[in-house]
């Protein structure tokens, strides 16, 4: 398993007599500066690296590569399976897809591993705290699947996709990492009290997976409480496993506890490819000034050393880096005591000098981890019973709920469907209204079938075809009962009792 804390397996007697090809993507902004510093100290630590320079990021987008990642780079990644990557600029609010997300999606890099451990000698409000935990974040689905639609000119939708398969893969990764690092507990972090189906599925899968790791304690925490607890008592955490957006936010919060993103390493892992990267941005405002801090990318490189089985080298470089921070005389401006600091080159040279003083004791090395063998989930059976209950039809309507209900009910005459409720932005507005909701032109109309209706599903297209031009439908979701429970949520304010369902 990818080890972020210490090494746990026997040393290779000829650790440095093999070549390890690594795709090097320097990135945008300060990327080339921190990449040069990181590769210098990594090469001095382990002589077997073969750096293969490749392009990705903003410059490629400007040249017409929409994804920001050209085919030549993709081919090299597929060939080597190993990448060290500097920061890539991402368009905000418009333009092409993020090159970072493209790489994660293309190679199913389902796990984002971010260790949160401070460097010695630094000040700050958490300087005296024993912080040492890892955020294991699902990396390809959730809201970051990037499935968005303009439902109306004024209403945008983003689909939150949580799958059993994706949840089990990240759960197994987190439990296996905790076991490899001799940690004792995990905390599953969700918002399952509100998103009961999506985040609830993730919670259920993590709890089910926990049965295979009986020596590890599993706790559950709501994401808002977790954010508070990370600030109040960060020492309590060992491994946090969570969904994509939760993990993105919490891992950045964790970075803030130890001095910022400039100190925080990261690994994106899959069954066939692993990308080690700095999680900070490209910082174009300081690019080319030789003041950027390469610590995050160096620490990511230390994670990469452990990943390829060079735990002794990783331990040696980690000690050298810590010695530089402990001395405090050659730190870059972002972390320097006097706020002035030294150049990126000077910091690199200080690490190289410290590295010479750390003896090559051999330490302990690890066999290259087989992520696929650890994390591939078992095949899940389909639900034993699936009963069609009806459909949620989302429509654009410029009027009030009562008039919309009359129109829909007229359309439903002589069909097996009846209008059960209408909600607006998730709140019930018909047949009763709760509070004083400020409605928009986007309405969810829930059509349920009568318990004795047969083959009702085939009539749904006819219902949609009968809707008048004033009721523009844009989205339909089937409603099903799965193994006796509703596979859909209630509207805010809607009563929970369900109609009796016929047996399939």
N, C-alpha and C positions, 0 to 999 in steps of 0.2 A: 504494500500500500504506500502511497505517496506520503512520506514522513515530513512533518513540518517542525518537529521539535528536537528529536534526537535519533540516533541510529541504533538499529536493533538486530543486525545480522552480521555474520563473520566477514572478515576482511578478505578481499581478493588479493592474492599474492602477486598478480601482475596487473594491477588496476589501471596502469597508464600505458599499456603496450597495444592498445587498440584505438582505432579512429572512430569518432562519433560525429557524423555529419549533422549540422544544425542549421536550419534556415534562419538567417538573421534579417529581420525587418526593422530597420532603424527607426522608421516612422517620421512624423511631422514635427515641426517646431523644434523643441529641444531634444527630440528623439535621437538624431545623429550624435549629439554630444554625450548623452548619457549612455547610448549604445557603445560608443567607442570606449568610454571608461569601463563599462561593465565587461565587455569582451576582453579588454586588456587584463583585468584582474582574474577573470575566469580562465583565460589561456595560461596565465602564470601559475594558476592553481592546478589545472589539469591540462597536460600537454596534448591530449588526444582530440581536442575539438577541431573540427573542420568547418569553418564558417562559410556558409553559402549565402551571399548577399542577394536579397530579393526586394522588390518594390511593392508598396501598398499605401493607400491613404489619399490625402487631399490632392497631391500632384497628379495622381492617376485619374481622379475624378475630373480634374481640369483638362486632362487629355482625352476625355470622353469615355473612360471606363466607369460605367455607372455604379458598379459595386465597390470601386476603389481597390479591387484585387484582380490583377491580370492573370490570364491563364498560365503564364510561365511560372508565376509564384505558386499558384495552386498545384501545378505539376510537381514542383520541388517539395512542397509540403506533403503531398501524397506519397512521394518517394521516400522521404526521410522520416516522417511522422513526428518530427521534433522542431519546435520553433522558439526562438527568443525574440520578443517583439517590444519595440518602444511604443510610445503613445501615438495614436492615429487620430487626426482631427475628424470630427463627426458633424455633418450639417445639422443645424437645429431648426426644426419647424418646417423645413422644405428641403428639396434636393433629393439626392439618392439615399439608398440605405447606408447605414453605418457599416464601414469595412470591418469593424470589430465584430458586430453581430453576424455579418456575412460569414466570417471564418468560423464562428461558433456553430452556426446552423449547418454549413456545408459539411463539416466533419463530425457532427453530432457530439460536440464538446459539452456534454450535458452537465458536467460538474465544474463549478467555480470554487476554488479553495483559496481562502484568504486568511493566513495566520495573523493574529493580532498580538504582537509581542513588542514591547518598547525596546529601544536601544539604550544602553547604559549611559549614565552621565548627563542625560537631558533633563531640563527642568520642566515646569508645567504643573497644573493642578493634580495630575495623576502620576507624578514622578515617583512617589513612594508606594505605589500600589502594585500588588503582585498580579499583573495582567498577563495572561498567557492562554488564549483560546483561539479557536479556528471557526470561521464562518464557512459552512459548506452550503452553497447556493445552487439550486436547480437553475440551469443556464440557457435553456432553449424554448421553454413554453411560457405559460402564464400570459400576462398582458404583453410580454415581450415577444410573443409570437408575431406581433405586428399586423394583426388582422383587423383593419379599420374600415369603416364605411361612413360616408355622409348619408344619414338616413333621410334627412330633409336638408334644405339649405342652411338651417340653423341648429341642427342636431347631429352630432358626431357620435359614433359608436366604436368601442374597442372590445373585442372578444377576449375574455379571460379563459384560457384553455388549460385545464389541469387534467393530466391523464394518469391512470393507474400505472402504466408502464414507466412514464417519466418519473413519477413519484417514487416508485420502487427502486429505480436505478440510483437516484440521488440518496435515498435512504440507505441502500447497501453501501454506497461509497462512504457516507458519513460514519456508519457503524464500523466498517472495515478500517477506516482511518483511525478512529478512536481506539480500536483494538490494537492496531500496529504501534500506536504511540503510547500504549499503556495508560491511556486515560480511563476514567471510571464512569463518566456520565455524558449524556447528550441532552440537549434541550430542543424539542421540536417547536418551532415558532410559526404561528398561523394567525389568521383573523377568522377562524372557523365559527365564532359566535355570530358573525354577520353573514359571511359567505359560506353558508352551511354545506352547500353541495361541492363547490370547488375547493376551498381551503379545508373543508371537512373531509373530502376525499384524501387530500394530502396527509392530514392528521391520522386518518384511519390506516393508511398504508404504512406510515412510519411506525405506528404502534404495532401493527401486524409483523413488520420486519423485525422489530425489537425482540420478538420471541426467539429468534435465531441467535441472539447475542445476550444470553441470560446474565453474563457477568457485568453488563453495562446497565446502569440506571438511566431510565428515560423519564424526563419531565416534559410538560407542555406549558407554553406561555403564549399569551396573546402578544402580537407584535408591538402594540403601543406600550404595554407593560414591559416588554423586553427592552425597548429603547430606554425607558426610565431606569430599569434595573442595570443596564449596561453602564449608565452614568453613576448610579448610586452604589452598586456593589458589583463591579466588573469581575472581581475575583471569583465569583460563584460559577462562572461559565467555563466549560472545557471545550465542548463542541456544540455549535448551533447549526441545526439543519433546517432549511426553510425554502420557501418558494422564490421565484425569480425576483420580483420587485421587492419583496420584503428583504431578501438577501442583499440586493443592490444598496438599499438604504442603510441597513444595519451594518454592512461591512464598511461603508464610508464613515458611519458613526464610530465604529471600532477604530478606524484609522485616526479619527480625531482624538481618541483617547491617548494615542501613543505619539502624537506629534504631527499627524497629517498624512496625506496620500503619498508624499514624497519619501516616506519611510516604509510603505506597505507593499509587500510582494503579492503575487497572485499566480495561480495556475488554472488553466482551462483544460480539463482532461476528458478524454473519450476512450473508446475501446481501441482506436488505432492511431490517434494523434493527440499530442499534448502541446499546448502553447503556454509559455511562461512569459508574463508581461508585467510591466509597470502599470498600475491602475490610475495613475495621475494623468492629467491632460497634457496637451502638447505645448502649453504655456508660450504662445508666440511672442508675448511681450518681452520675454527674456532670452528668446532664441538667438544664438550667435554671440552671446555676451560671455560665455564661458563661466557662468555662475550656477548652472543647474545642478541639482543634487542627484547623483546616480544611484543612491542607496536602494531605492525600490527595485530597480532593475538588477542590481547586484544580488539583492536578497532573493529575487525571482530566480536568478541564475543558481543560487545555492539550492533552492528547491529542485531545479533541473538536475543538478549534480546528484542529488539523492535519488531522483527519478531514474537516472540511467545506471544506478548502482554504485556511484562514487561517493559513498557516505563519508569516507575518511577525508577526501578533498573538501567536501561540503563543510565538515566540522572545522577544518583548518581555516578556510576562508571566513567562516562565520566568526571564529575567534579573532582573526585579524581585523575584521570590520568593527567588531565590538571594542577592540583595543584602541582603534582610532577615535571612536566616540567617547570612550572612557577618558582618554587623554584630553580631548576637547580642544586641541590647538590647531587642528587642520580640518575644520568643518566648513561647509558651504554656508552662504549668508542666511539661508532659510532656517538653519538650526544653530548657527554660531552664537556663542554667549554674548558677544559684543555687537551682534547684528551686522557685522561687516563680513567676516569670514574670508575664506580663500576661494580660489578658482576651482572649477571642476577638475582641471588637470592636476592641480596641487592636491586635491582630495584623493584622486586616483593614485598619485605617487605615494601618498601617505599610507594608503591601503597596501600598496605593493611593498613598501618598506616594512610594514607591520607583518605582512605575510612571510617575509624572509626570517622574521624572529620567531615565528610559530614553527616548532619542529614537526617534521613529517613522521609522526609516530605510527602512521598507518591507520590509526583509529579503527573505526568499524565501517564497513561498506555493506550495501544492501543489494540483493538481487534485483534486477529490473522488475518492477511490479507488473502483474498482468491484470490490468483494470477490467478487461472483459470477463475473465474468469470470476472476478470478485463481484461484479456489478450486474451482469445480465440477469434479468428477472425470469422467474418461472412463468409459463404460459397460464393465463387466467381464463377460466371458463366463463361463458356468457351467462347472464341471469337465467334462472330456471323459468321465470314467468315474466312476460312483457305484454302489458295490456295497453292498447291505444285508448287514451282518455279524451283526446281532443287536440286543440292547437291554440297557441298564442299567436294572434295575427297583429302585427305592428302596422299602424296606418298613420298617414298624415291627414289631419282634419282641422279645418279652421272654423272652430265653433266650440260649443260646450259639450260636456259628457252626456248630458241627458238627450240632446238631439242626436248625437252620434249613436247612442244606444238604440233609439227608435229606428234609425236607418239600418243598423246591423240586424236588429230583430226582424225587420221586414224582409231582408235578404235571406234570413234563416228559415222562413216559413217553408214547410214541406221538405225540410232537410233533417238529418238526425242530430243536428247541433242546436245548442241553446247558448245564449250569451250569459256567461256566469259573472263576469266582472269586467270593469275597465279600470286601468291604472294609468297614471301619468307620472313619469320620472320615478316609478316604483311605488307610488302612493295610491291607495284606493280612492277612486273618485265616482264610481258607480257600482252597485245600486245605491250605496250610501257614500257619503263623503266624510273624510276624517280631517278635522282641523280646517285650515285655510290654505290649501296648496296653491302655489302659483304655477298654473299649467302652461305647457308649451304645445306646439302642434303635433307632438309625437305621442301616440296613444297605444297602449297594449290592450287588445280585446281578447279575453279568454273565452274560447268556444269549447264547451264540454259536450260529450255525447251522452245520450241516455243509457242507463245500465243495460238495457235489453237491445240496444242498437247493434246491428250486425253489418260488417263490412263498411263501417262509417268512413274509414280513412279515404276510400276512393272518391268520396263526394267532396272532399276538401277543395280540389281544383275548381269544381263547379261553383262553390261558394265564392272563391276569390274572383272568378270571372263575372259574377253577378254584382260585385261591388260597383256602385256608381262612380263617376269620374270625381265627385267631390270627396270620395274616400279612397285615397291612393295608398294601396298596401305596398310595403317595401321589404318586409321580412316576416318569415313564418317559422315558428318552432313547434315541432311535434311534442305533445305531452304524453308521457307514458308512466304507468306504474310498473316498477321493477322489483320483483320479489316481494310484492306486498306493500312497498313504500312509494310515495310519489317521487318521480324523478324531476321535479320542478319546484320552484319556490313560490311562496305566497306573496301577494302584494303587502306593503306596509299598511296595517290596519285591517287586513282581510282576516275573517275568521278561519280557523284551521280545519274544522271537520271536513272530511272528504266524502263525496257521494259513494254509495256502495258500488263496487265494481263487479261486473259479471266474471265468471271464470272463463279462461281462454278455451 
